[in-house]
Amino acid sequence: MATRERRLAEFNGAGEPPPGMPVEVLCEDHSGTYQLPFACRYVGGRWQNDEAGIALEATVIGWRLPRVKQTA
């Protein structure tokens, strides 16, 4: 199981993401840390689901630019 520190190091976005840019986010709750399975945007000081436009209820602790998925 990945440690909180290792996961945070993978989500090394500093400050706010570029305006209008969908990003991957790392969230945290009482059970631990987890990556949301959908892209998010930071709009008007709040995180929201990129496709649905719905505000997140999760606590975002890190973000990163989307990773390019490699095929074998």
C-alpha positions in Angstrom: 0.0 0.0 0.0 1.4 3.4 -1.0 2.2 5.8 1.8 0.6 9.2 2.0 3.9 10.9 1.4 4.6 8.8 -1.7 1.2 9.6 -3.1 1.6 13.3 -2.4 5.0 13.2 -4.2 3.2 11.9 -7.3 0.7 14.7 -7.2 3.2 17.5 -7.0 1.1 20.4 -8.5 2.0 23.5 -6.6 -0.6 26.3 -6.1 -3.6 26.3 -8.4 -3.6 24.4 -11.7 -3.7 26.4 -15.0 -7.1 28.0 -15.6 -9.5 25.7 -17.5 -7.0 22.7 -17.4 -8.5 19.3 -16.4 -6.2 17.6 -13.9 -6.0 14.4 -11.9 -6.5 15.0 -8.1 -5.6 13.2 -4.9 -8.1 13.3 -2.2 -8.1 12.4 1.5 -10.6 11.3 4.1 -10.8 9.3 7.3 -9.9 6.1 5.4 -6.8 7.5 3.6 -5.8 8.9 0.3 -7.2 8.1 -3.1 -7.2 9.4 -6.7 -10.5 10.3 -8.2 -11.3 8.2 -11.3 -12.3 11.3 -13.3 -10.6 14.6 -14.3 -11.3 17.7 -12.3 -11.0 21.5 -12.8 -10.3 24.2 -10.3 -12.9 27.0 -11.0 -13.6 30.0 -8.9 -11.7 28.7 -5.9 -13.5 25.3 -5.9 -12.8 21.9 -7.4 -15.3 20.4 -9.7 -15.8 17.3 -11.8 -14.6 18.2 -15.3 -17.4 16.5 -17.3 -20.4 17.0 -14.9 -19.4 20.4 -13.6 -20.5 19.3 -10.1 -18.5 20.6 -7.1 -16.4 18.0 -5.3 -17.3 17.1 -1.7 -13.9 15.4 -1.2 -10.9 17.2 0.3 -8.3 17.6 -2.5 -4.7 17.5 -1.1 -2.8 17.4 -4.4 -3.1 17.6 -8.2 -1.1 16.8 -11.3 -1.3 17.2 -15.1 -3.0 14.1 -16.7 -0.6 11.3 -17.3 -0.3 9.9 -20.8 -1.5 6.2 -20.8 1.0 4.0 -22.5 0.0 1.0 -24.5 2.0 -2.2 -24.7 
